[in-house]
Structures are given as C-alpha cells and as structure tokens.
C-alpha cells in the first residue's frame, strides 16, 4: 500500500465518523478542500461511491459502511500497538479515555485515577460521564463502566465493584403521609419518581423478584428525571418513592433521611464492570489503570 493510499483511508474514516468534512478536516489537520479531493480520489480508485453528500449531511453509502467496519478495528489495532511502544519508556505515558455513568465514576474510577496519576505523572485520564451505552470503538474510548448485566458478550469485562440491589426508598416525611407498601402491587397507590432512560428515552419499569419470579411495575408520579442524583434529592425532599441501585442511597438510609421498603423483593445482581473490546491490545498505561482498579482501597 502506498503512503498516499493509507492517508486517503484515514481521511475517509474521519469523514465517515464525523459526518462532516469540516470537522474531519480539523481532526486530521488538513483543509476541507484537500480532504474533499482525497475522497474523490479514493472513490475513483475503488470504483464505487463511498459517501453520500447533501447540503446538511454526509453519510457512508452501503459500500462506505463496509469499508468503515473494516478500517475501524484495523486502525484501532495499529493505534493500540503504537501505544504499547510507550512500554519502552522509563515511565508509562498516554491518555486513557473512559466512559461511565456518574456513580461509579465518582466512587470507583476517580479514586483509582488519582492514585495512578500521582504515581505516573505522564499518564492522563479522561472520564466522560454518560448514561448511554456508548460505542467504544466508534467514539474512541479505551473502556467503559456499566452494570455487569448490561455488558455485551463480546467484551472483556472486569468486576470493579460489589453486587448491587435495587432499592425503593421514601423520606420519613413521605411515609408520615402514606403507609409503606408491602408488595410492589401497592406502588399504584403511591407517588413515584420516574427515571427517564438515557439510551432509549423510555421510562424505567421498576424491577422486582420474589421466589425466582420477576415482576416489572410501571409507576406514576408528578416528577420524572434522567439524572440519578436529582432523583435522590427529590426523594429526600418527599416528592415520592424512588427506585435506584442501593449504592445511591446507602449514606442517606444510614442517616435516617430515607427509609427503605420492599427489600425482600430486590435480589442482588452483578455490580459495576469495566469493559473493553476483546481484540484490543491494551497499552501499558491502560494496564496500570486496570491494576489500580483491582487494588483499590
């Protein structure tokens, strides 16, 4: 492969991922006109149209999408192997990019990152708070953190937290006005705080289980939010019952500011896991970060 052919492929992948000639040109450090010429040259050489262009949008054609799926893992492997060369340096270096929801980022990732950066000044850590199920390869993350039951099977998954349980809670003030529910069916008689799911946009159906039999309950209430800390705050302020993983409420329950109910209906499930593509060649910096997570205090 000639050098200009490799450059053409890099330019095409940048446009396909950014869906914009302007952003892609800025990403790879070239001009928009030069990048447009590069794409035309690549399409002529391959004899097939790779991108569809409108005044507002740029998107891969079917052939272009096939090329994207070929290039992403190949370039990802090349970048990973280049990163691994930092092992030859006296001190590991590089940027580690992690996507995570807020709670594990605050309680698990940040403490490990702080210890790692103190020991290795040439390692930089970027944590992106996002509740979506992010495409690690497409968005160029090294790894993500999600609940174990939500990790895809083709990913390497490393347990970094204990098992969790869902918890239904309300404030003492709320329960002074309404009786505590004994079964999930009684939730229809209560004001409940709904969670708007960040990925699909629907409302979370509260999940329960008793004697091995699952039960999902759709709840109603005046307040809905897509942010767990705000839902916790709403519950503390007596707006209704909330249902989230129990690590969101532990301190407030211990302080008596929230009261837990329906505990017998909430079995444990896999906690937080770090996950990343199985084919990825881990850099020394990333391996050190994984080790820091495993040896956390």
N, C-alpha and C positions, 0 to 999 in steps of 0.2 A: 504494500500500500504506500503510495506517495504521500509526502508530508501535507500537500495541499488537500488531498482526499480526506485525510484524518481531520484536518481543520474544517472541511466542509461538513463532515458528520457532526462535529462538535457544535458548529453553528446551527445546523438543522435541529439538533436536540434542544438547544437553548430556546429556539423559536417555538418548538412544539410544547415545551414545558411552560414557557412564559405566556404563550398565546398572544405574543406581541413582538413585532420587530424592534420597537423602541426599547422595551425592557430587556430583550435578549441581547441587543447590541451593547447596552450598558453593562450587562452581566459579563460578557466576554471581552469587553474593551475594544470595540470596533464601531464603525459608523453604520447607520441604518442602511444607507445606500450600498455599502460594501457587503453587508450581510444579505441584502436582497439579491445582489449579484451572485453571492455564494450559493444561495438556494436555487436560483435558476440554473447555475452550472451543474449542481448536483442532480437536479431533476433531468436535465438534458443528458447527463452521463448515464443515469439509471434508466432513462426512457419511460418514466412514469411520474405522474404528478404526486407530490408528497404533501402539499399543503393547499387548503382552500382559503382564499383571501376575500374578505369583504371590507367595506369601509370601516366597520366596527370590530371585526373579529378575524382571528387567524386560527385555524384548527387543522390537525392532521387528517388526511384522507385515510381510507382503509389501508392503502399501501404504506402511508406515512406512519400510521399507528403500529403496524407490524414492525417497521424499522425502529420506532421508539422502543418497543418491547425488546428488541434485540440489543439496542445500544445501551439502555439503562443499566442492566446488570453487568455488561461488559465494561463500561466506563466506571461503574461502581467498584468492580474488582480491581481495575487499574489504579483508581484513586486509593483504595484500601492498601494495595501493595506499596504504593508510593509513601503512604502514611507510615507503613511498617518500617520504612528505612530510618525513621527517627530513632529506632532502637539502637542504631549505630552511634547516636549522640550520647554524650555523657549523661545528659538528663533528658528524659522523655518530654516531648512537646507536642503541641497541636490543639485543635479546637474540638471539643466534644459537644454535640448538639443533641439534646434530649427533649422529647415532647411528653407532657404529663398533665393529668388533672391536678387541681390545686393542692388537695390534702396530702398526697404522697410527695409532691414537690416540696412542701413546707416541712413535713415531718421526717422524710426519709432521704430525698435527694439532696436538699440543701445542706444538712449536716455532713453528709459524705463528701459533697463538693468542697465545702470549706476546709475539711481535713486534707483533701487531696491537693487543693491549690496552695495550702500552706506548705506542704512537703515538696511540691513540684511547681515552682513559680512560672515555668514555661508552658504549663498546661492551662488552657482556658476552657471554661464550662459555660454553655448557654442552655438555659432551661426555658422552654416555651410552654406557658400554661394554656391548655386547650382541652376541652372536654370531648372533642370529636375523636373518632377512630381514624387517626392520621395515616396516610400512605407514607411510610418512612422513606422508601426509595424515591418516590416522586418529589417529596418535599425535602430530601437530602438531610434527614435526621440519622444519627448513629443508632438511636434506640428510642423506645417509648416505655412508658409505665402505665399499665392498666390492671384492672382486676383479672385474676387468673382465668376466670371463665369466659373472658372476652378476648383472649389472645388467640390468633389464628394458629392452626395446627402446623403450618409450615414455618413457624418462627421458633427460634431458640428462646425459651422462657426461663428466667431465673427468679426464684422466690425471694423477695426482699422484705416481706412483711408477714405478720401472723395471719391466721384465718380471721375472717370478719363475720359479723352477723348483721342483718338489717335490724334497725331499732325504731320502734314507734314511740314517740315522746310527746308530752304536752307540759305546759307550765303548771305549777301549783294553782295559779290564779284561774287557768282554764278549767282545771278539774274541780275547782270550788264551784263552778257554774254548771258543770255537766258530769255525769257519772263516768267512771273509767270503763272502756269497752272490755268485755271478757272474751269475745271472739271477733275475728275480722268482719263478720257479717254485720256487727253493730256499728261499723265505721260509717254506714249510711246515715246514722243519726248524729254524726259529728261534723264539725267544720274541719276540713283537712287542707293542708298546704300542698298544692300540686307542684311536681318537678317537671319542667319542660326539658325534654331530652335534646342535647345539643346536636346530635348527629342527624336524627330523623325528624326532629321537630315535634313529635307527638308527646303525649303526657305519659309519664311513667305509671304503669299499673303496679300497685303495691303487691309484693310477692310474699307469700306465706307458705308454710308447710306444716302438716300435722300427721303423725303416724305414716310418713312417707308419701302423703297425698298433697300435691301442690294446690295452691289456691291463689288466684290473682284477683285483686279487688280494684275497681275503678272508683276513685273517691272524688268528692266535690268540696268546694270551698271558695271563699272570696279571693284568695291570693294564690297566684302562680308565679314561679320564678325558675330561671335556668341556672341559678348560682347557689351552690350548697351553703356557703356561709351566710347568705342573706336568708335562706330558708331557716337556718338555725336561729338567726336573730328574730325572725318572725315568730317562731315557736316560743322563744324565751319571752317575747312580748305578748303572748297569749292569743295570737291570731288563729291558732288551731293546732291540730296534731301534725307532726312531721314524720316522715319515714326516710331515713338515710342509713348508710353503713354506720355501725355503732361507734367507730372511732371519731366521728364528727361530734358526738355528744358526751363522751366519757367524762371530761372535766366538769361539764355543766351538770351532769347527773350526780357526780360526787359532791358538788357544791349545793345540791338541792334546788337548783334553778330549773331543772327539768325532771320530769318523772317518767319512767319507762313503763310501758304496758305491752301486753300481748307477747311477752318474752318467750313463752312456750311455743309460739307459732313461728319463731325465727331461728332456723337451724344455721349452723356455720357454713361458710362457703370459702373458696380459695381467695386469699388476700392479694395484695399488690405484687405484680411481677414486672421485672424489666424484660423487655422482649426486643429482638432484632433479627434480621434475615439470617437464615441458617447458612447461606452461601457467602456471607460477608466475611472478609479477612479482617479480624479485629486489629486495630492499631495498639501499640504499647500503652498509649495514654488511655485508651478505652479499657484495656485490660486492667489497668491500675484503678480506674473508676469502679469497675465491677468488683474488684477486690475490696475497695473501700466500702461498697455497699454490703458486702458479705461480712465484713468485720466491724460493722457499725456498733457503737456503744449501746 
